[in-house]
Amino acid sequence: MNGTPLKQIPARLIEWALPYWTRGEAGRQTPQDLFRVLYLGWLAAFVLKVLGSSWDVSWHFKWLRDDLAPPHLLNTVGTVIAVALTIVHWYTGYGVDRTSSRLIVWGTGVFLIAIPLDLINHRVNGIDITAWSPSHALLYIGTALMLVGVTRGWYLGSGRYAEITRGRRALVLGGLFAFLLENVHFPELQQEYGVLELASWDRGQPYAEPTLLEFAANQMGQAVDRAMVLKFSLPIPDVVYALYAGVAGVAGVAVLIFARVMVGRRYTATAIAGAYVAYRCLIWPLLVGGGFPPSAVPFFLLLAGLAVDLAFLVPIKQLRPLMGAVLATAGVYGGLLAQDRVLEAPPYAPQAWPVALAALVVVWYAVEWFTGRRGLTAAAAEDRIAMETRTAETEGTAEHGTSRDAGSDAGSEAASGAASGAASAPTAVSEAASGAGSETGSGAASEVTPAPAAVSKPRP
């Protein structure tokens, strides 16, 4: 749209999009420009949701809750984009296979249901500052389902387009896993902010405004004292933090394992953990500079990500989950110990490490079994792309040969004066082309949504 006046852009966008607005089942062949726009939209939606939610937590440790607070509005913009994209996928069937579409639709539905439930919860129970409440959990679960569906859609579909390079496919896939890691780690911000909130009270300079502390104290039915601030800041048992960080309800380090298996590049897990930690380090001075409370940054996740990557150097696949779980557990608890000594870390109950180790071994074996059985590995993706490329080349060769034959026949018939034969030649070419363009494949391959790059834009 270079050179298009600003006021004409909405009309141009509608003109571009309207031909695609047709009812279809998930798994339709998707033109490359539409596929790119859909997934750029998802990235924009998740960026806005992450920024809004990060700001929201810091906001709630300083001021009383407000439904129309700026971080809520920022998050809402991201949610509106996500809902619009969900409707497009559901109605048109473009950009996703059936499983991805269902995950996105269910995730969006759970998230939208959680919003009024959370508002009711706040009206009935007051502040509900903890990130671990049931209504908040529904928000994370809904977002997680959306992310899993979008990640699957990109993983299966992006390989269909020659213009999307392997590096770009891996970069976007890794970015989606970084969003997923942020989402599953999000409840832990309760402890990461809470530990510094309590420390600020002990220094006699609490980050929370007096109105917030008084409201919380009245809600708890006690005076504004350290016991109240402790319950306000750290209402979750100490054992939860490290256990959740290590296994994260079957998702924490498991997100990094999934990412390493599906992206398939060295140091994938380290890069994703590093991206999340870098984001937290970037947002930290912006929030503090704006007058909001600081948080402890989970630097130990870098060791957990490195442990996952090192585990994939083990040549015996059957031993990888055991060795990886040992390394990752040591990374989480050792990293927390070092962070607690050097900087600040939330309470984490180090004596619970055997439970984390046992749980992570089970989760790791489960992830490797599931990804192998469902064909969700990087090797499976490359095999699928190679097969689809060969099929497209074969169909293209067959179409070209059919066109040549039809043209020769038409020329011969025209030379002999058979006008009817000449008129039928274009029909034969058209039928051959439509036959060559029909869908092939079955099973998991048939669910892959996006089309080869040659798919043209639909006509109104």
C-alpha positions in Angstrom: 0.0 0.0 0.0 2.9 2.3 -0.6 1.7 5.6 -1.9 -1.9 5.1 -0.7 -3.3 8.1 1.1 -4.0 7.3 4.7 -7.8 7.8 4.4 -8.0 5.3 1.6 -6.2 2.5 3.5 -9.4 1.1 5.2 -11.2 0.9 1.9 -8.2 -0.8 0.3 -8.0 -3.3 3.1 -11.7 -4.1 2.8 -11.3 -4.5 -1.0 -8.4 -6.9 -0.5 -10.1 -9.0 2.3 -13.7 -9.3 1.0 -12.9 -12.0 -1.7 -11.6 -14.2 1.1 -14.7 -13.9 3.2 -16.4 -17.1 2.1 -17.6 -20.0 4.2 -15.3 -23.0 4.3 -14.1 -25.9 6.3 -10.8 -25.8 8.2 -8.1 -27.1 6.0 -8.8 -24.9 2.9 -5.9 -24.1 0.7 -4.7 -20.6 1.8 -3.1 -18.0 -0.4 0.3 -16.9 0.8 -0.6 -13.3 1.3 -3.6 -14.2 3.5 -1.6 -16.7 5.5 1.1 -14.1 6.2 -1.5 -11.5 7.3 -3.3 -13.9 9.6 -0.2 -14.8 11.5 1.2 -11.3 11.6 -2.2 -10.4 13.2 -1.7 -13.1 15.8 1.8 -11.9 16.7 0.5 -8.4 17.1 -2.4 -9.6 19.3 0.0 -11.6 21.6 2.4 -8.6 21.8 -0.4 -6.4 23.0 -1.7 -9.0 25.5 1.7 -9.5 27.0 2.4 -5.8 27.4 -1.0 -5.2 28.9 -0.7 -8.2 31.3 2.8 -7.3 32.4 1.7 -3.7 33.2 -1.4 -5.0 34.9 0.4 -7.0 37.5 2.6 -4.1 38.5 -0.4 -1.9 38.6 -2.3 -4.1 41.0 0.6 -4.1 43.5 0.4 -0.3 43.7 -3.2 0.8 43.2 -6.8 -0.4 43.7 -8.2 -2.3 40.9 -10.0 -0.5 38.1 -11.9 -2.2 35.2 -10.9 0.6 32.8 -7.3 0.9 33.9 -4.8 1.5 31.0 -3.2 -2.0 31.2 -6.7 -3.5 30.9 -7.5 -1.4 27.9 -4.2 -2.4 26.2 -4.9 -6.0 26.9 -8.4 -5.6 25.5 -7.1 -4.3 22.1 -5.0 -7.5 21.8 -8.1 -9.6 22.8 -10.2 -7.9 20.2 -7.7 -8.7 17.5 -7.5 -12.3 18.7 -11.3 -12.7 18.6 -11.5 -11.2 15.1 -8.8 -13.7 13.9 -10.6 -16.6 15.6 -13.8 -15.7 13.7 -11.9 -15.6 10.4 -10.4 -19.0 11.0 -13.7 -20.5 12.1 -15.8 -19.0 9.3 -13.5 -19.3 6.3 -11.4 -22.3 7.3 -8.2 -20.5 6.1 -4.9 -20.7 7.8 -5.5 -23.7 10.1 -6.3 -27.4 10.1 -9.3 -28.8 12.0 -7.4 -29.4 15.3 -5.8 -25.9 15.3 -9.1 -24.3 14.6 -10.8 -26.1 17.5 -8.0 -25.2 19.9 -8.2 -21.6 18.9 -12.0 -21.5 19.1 -12.1 -23.3 22.5 -9.3 -21.1 23.9 -11.0 -17.9 22.8 -14.3 -19.2 24.3 -12.7 -20.0 27.6 -11.0 -16.6 27.8 -14.2 -14.7 27.0 -16.1 -16.7 29.6 -13.4 -16.0 32.2 -13.7 -12.2 31.7 -17.2 -11.8 33.2 -16.5 -14.5 35.8 -13.4 -12.5 36.9 -15.4 -9.3 37.1 -18.0 -11.0 39.2 -15.3 -12.5 41.4 -13.8 -9.1 42.0 -17.2 -7.6 42.8 -17.9 -10.4 45.4 -14.5 -11.0 46.8 -12.9 -7.6 46.5 -9.3 -7.2 45.3 -8.4 -10.9 44.6 -4.8 -9.8 44.2 -3.4 -13.3 43.8 -2.7 -14.5 40.3 -3.6 -18.0 41.3 -7.4 -17.6 41.7 -9.7 -19.8 39.6 -11.1 -17.0 37.5 -7.5 -15.9 36.6 -6.6 -19.5 35.9 -9.3 -19.6 33.2 -7.7 -16.6 31.5 -4.3 -18.3 31.4 -5.9 -21.6 30.2 -7.8 -19.9 27.4 -4.8 -18.0 26.3 -2.7 -21.2 26.4 -5.2 -23.0 24.1 -5.2 -20.1 21.7 -1.4 -20.2 21.6 -1.2 -23.9 21.1 -3.6 -23.7 18.2 -1.8 -20.8 16.6 1.6 -22.6 17.1 0.3 -25.8 15.5 -1.2 -23.8 12.6 2.1 -22.1 11.9 4.1 -25.3 12.4 2.0 -27.2 9.9 1.2 -24.5 7.4 4.3 -22.3 7.0 6.3 -25.0 5.3 3.9 -24.9 2.3 5.3 -21.6 1.1 8.7 -21.5 -0.6 8.9 -17.7 0.2 8.9 -18.5 3.9 12.4 -19.6 4.5 13.5 -22.2 7.1 15.0 -19.5 9.2 11.8 -17.5 9.3 9.7 -20.5 10.1 11.9 -21.3 13.0 12.0 -17.7 14.2 8.2 -17.3 14.3 7.8 -20.8 15.8 10.3 -19.9 18.5 8.5 -16.6 19.1 5.2 -18.3 19.6 6.8 -20.7 22.1 8.2 -17.6 23.9 4.7 -16.2 24.2 3.5 -19.6 25.6 6.3 -19.6 28.1 5.3 -16.2 29.3 1.7 -17.3 29.6 2.4 -20.4 31.7 4.9 -18.5 33.9 2.6 -15.6 34.4 1.0 -16.7 37.7 4.5 -16.8 39.2 4.6 -13.0 39.0 2.5 -13.0 42.1 5.6 -14.2 44.1 8.1 -12.2 42.0 6.3 -9.0 42.8 5.2 -10.1 46.3 8.7 -10.8 47.6 9.7 -7.2 46.8 6.5 -5.8 48.1 7.1 -7.4 51.5 10.7 -6.1 51.5 9.4 -2.6 50.8 7.2 -2.8 53.8 10.1 -4.0 56.0 12.1 -1.0 54.8 9.2 1.3 55.8 8.6 2.4 52.3 5.8 0.2 50.9 5.2 0.2 47.2 1.5 -0.2 47.6 -0.6 3.0 48.1 -2.2 3.4 51.6 -5.7 3.1 50.0 -4.8 -0.4 48.6 -3.3 -1.6 51.9 -6.3 -0.3 53.9 -8.7 -1.9 51.5 -6.9 -5.2 51.7 -6.7 -5.1 55.5 -10.5 -4.4 55.7 -11.2 -7.3 53.4 -9.1 -9.6 55.5 -10.6 -8.2 58.7 -7.2 -7.3 60.4 -5.0 -4.3 60.9 -2.5 -3.0 58.4 0.6 -4.8 59.7 3.3 -7.1 58.5 1.1 -10.2 58.8 -1.5 -8.6 56.6 1.1 -7.4 54.0 2.6 -11.0 54.0 -0.8 -12.4 53.3 -1.5 -9.7 50.7 1.9 -10.2 48.9 2.7 -13.9 49.3 -0.5 -15.8 49.8 0.8 -19.0 48.1 2.8 -21.7 49.9 6.6 -21.4 49.3 6.8 -24.9 47.8 4.7 -23.8 44.8 7.2 -21.4 43.1 10.0 -23.7 42.2 7.8 -26.7 41.6 5.7 -24.7 39.1 8.8 -23.1 37.5 10.3 -26.6 37.0 7.3 -28.4 35.7 4.7 -25.6 35.6 1.6 -27.7 35.8 3.0 -29.9 33.0 4.1 -26.9 31.0 7.0 -24.8 32.4 10.2 -26.6 31.4 7.9 -28.7 29.2 7.3 -25.6 27.0 11.1 -25.5 26.4 11.1 -29.3 25.7 8.3 -29.0 23.1 10.1 -26.0 21.5 13.4 -27.9 21.2 11.7 -30.9 19.7 9.5 -29.0 17.2 12.0 -26.2 16.2 14.8 -28.7 16.1 17.7 -26.2 16.3 20.5 -26.2 18.8 20.0 -23.8 21.8 16.4 -23.3 20.9 15.3 -23.7 24.6 18.1 -21.3 25.7 17.1 -18.7 23.2 13.4 -18.8 24.2 14.2 -18.6 27.9 16.7 -15.8 27.1 14.1 -13.9 25.1 11.6 -14.1 28.0 14.2 -13.0 30.5 15.4 -10.2 28.2 11.8 -9.0 27.9 11.4 -8.9 31.7 14.7 -7.0 32.0 13.5 -4.5 29.3 10.0 -4.0 30.9 11.5 -3.7 34.4 13.1 -0.2 34.1 10.1 1.1 32.1 7.7 0.1 34.8 9.9 1.3 37.7 10.6 4.5 35.8 6.9 5.0 35.5 6.5 4.8 39.3 5.3 1.1 39.5 6.7 -1.6 41.8 9.6 -3.7 40.6 9.7 -7.5 40.4 12.3 -10.2 40.8 13.4 -11.4 37.3 13.5 -15.2 36.8 17.2 -15.4 35.7 17.3 -19.0 36.7 15.2 -19.9 33.6 18.3 -19.3 31.5 19.9 -22.3 33.3 16.7 -24.4 32.8 16.7 -23.6 29.0 20.4 -24.4 28.7 19.8 -27.7 30.6 17.1 -28.7 28.0 19.4 -28.0 25.1 22.3 -29.9 26.7 20.1 -32.9 27.2 19.5 -33.1 23.5 23.2 -33.8 23.0 22.7 -37.1 24.8 23.0 -39.7 21.9 20.7 -42.3 23.6 17.2 -41.1 23.2 15.8 -43.3 25.9 18.1 -41.7 28.5 17.5 -38.1 27.4 14.4 -37.4 29.6 16.2 -38.8 32.7 19.4 -36.8 32.1 17.5 -33.7 31.0 15.3 -33.8 34.1 18.3 -34.0 36.4 20.0 -31.1 34.5 16.8 -28.9 34.4 16.0 -29.5 38.1 19.6 -28.6 39.0 19.3 -25.5 36.8 16.0 -24.4 38.4 16.9 -25.0 42.1 20.6 -24.1 41.7 19.7 -21.0 39.8 17.2 -19.9 42.4 19.8 -20.5 45.1 22.4 -18.3 43.3 19.8 -15.7 42.5 18.7 -15.5 46.1 22.3 -15.0 47.2 23.2 -12.4 44.6 19.9 -10.6 43.9 16.5 -11.5 45.0 14.3 -14.6 44.5 10.8 -15.6 45.7 10.5 -18.2 48.5 11.0 -21.6 46.8 11.3 -24.5 49.4 14.5 -26.1 48.2 13.8 -29.4 50.0 11.1 -30.1 47.4 13.5 -30.7 44.6 13.0 -34.6 44.5 9.3 -34.0 43.8 10.2 -31.6 41.0 12.7 -34.1 39.6 10.3 -37.1 39.5 7.5 -35.0 38.0 9.8 -33.6 35.3 11.0 -37.1 34.3 7.4 -38.1 33.7 6.6 -35.0 31.8 9.7 -35.2 29.7 9.0 -38.8 28.6 5.4 -37.8 27.9 6.4 -34.9 25.7 8.9 -36.9 23.7 6.3 -39.8 23.3 3.5 -37.4 22.3 5.5 -35.4 19.7 6.9 -38.5 18.1 3.5 -40.2 17.9 1.8 -37.2 16.5 4.5 -36.3 14.0 5.3 -32.9 15.7 9.1 -33.1 15.5 11.4 -30.9 13.4 12.4 -34.0 11.3 8.7 -34.8 10.7 8.1 -31.2 9.5 11.1 -31.4 7.1 9.9 -34.8 5.7 6.4 -33.4 5.2 7.7 -30.3 3.4 9.9 -32.4 1.2 7.0 -34.7 0.3 4.7 -31.8 -0.5 7.4 -30.1 -2.6 7.8 -33.3 -4.6 4.1 -33.7 -5.0 3.7 -30.1 -6.2 6.6 -30.5 -8.7 5.0 -33.8 -10.0 1.6 -32.2 -10.4 3.2 -29.2 -12.1 5.0 -31.4 -14.6 1.9 -33.4 -15.3 -0.1 -30.2 -15.8 2.5 -28.9 -18.2 2.6 -32.1 -20.2 -1.2 -32.3 -20.4 -1.3 -28.7 -21.7 1.2 -29.5 -24.3 -0.7 -32.5 -25.5 -3.9 -30.6 -25.6 -2.3 -27.8 -27.5 -0.8 -30.3 -30.1 -4.2 -32.0 -30.6 -5.9 -28.7 -31.0 -3.3 -27.6 -33.6 -3.7 -30.8 -35.6 -7.4 -30.6 -35.6 -7.3 -26.9 -36.6 -5.0 -27.8 -39.4 -7.3 -30.5 -40.7 -10.3 -28.1 -40.5 -12.0 -29.7 -37.4 -13.3 -26.6 -35.7 -15.2 -28.5 -33.0 -12.0 -30.2 -32.0 -10.2 -26.9 -31.7 -13.0 -25.6 -29.5 -12.7 -28.5 -27.1 -9.0 -28.2 -26.5 -9.2 -25.3 -24.0 -11.8 -27.3 -22.1 -9.4 -30.3 -21.9 -6.6 -28.0 -20.6 -8.9 -26.5 -18.0 -10.0 -29.9 -16.7 -6.4 -31.2 -16.6 -5.4 -28.1 -14.6 -8.3 -28.5 -12.1 -7.5 -32.1 -11.7 -3.8 -31.4 -11.1 -4.8 -28.8 -8.5 -7.0 -31.1 -6.4 -6.1 -32.0 -2.8 -4.1 -35.1 -2.2 -3.0 -37.0 0.9 -4.7 -38.5 3.9 -4.4 -38.8 7.7 -2.3 -36.1 9.4 -1.1 -34.7 6.1 -4.6 -34.0 4.9 -5.2 -31.7 7.9 -2.4 -29.4 7.0 -4.2 -26.2 6.1 -2.3 -23.7 4.0 -1.9 -24.1 0.2 1.3 -24.2 -1.9 2.6 -20.8 -2.9 1.0 -21.1 -6.3 -2.6 -20.8 -5.0 -4.2 -17.7 -6.4 -6.4 -15.1 -4.8 -10.1 -16.0 -4.9 -12.3 -14.0 -7.1 -15.5 -12.3 -5.8 
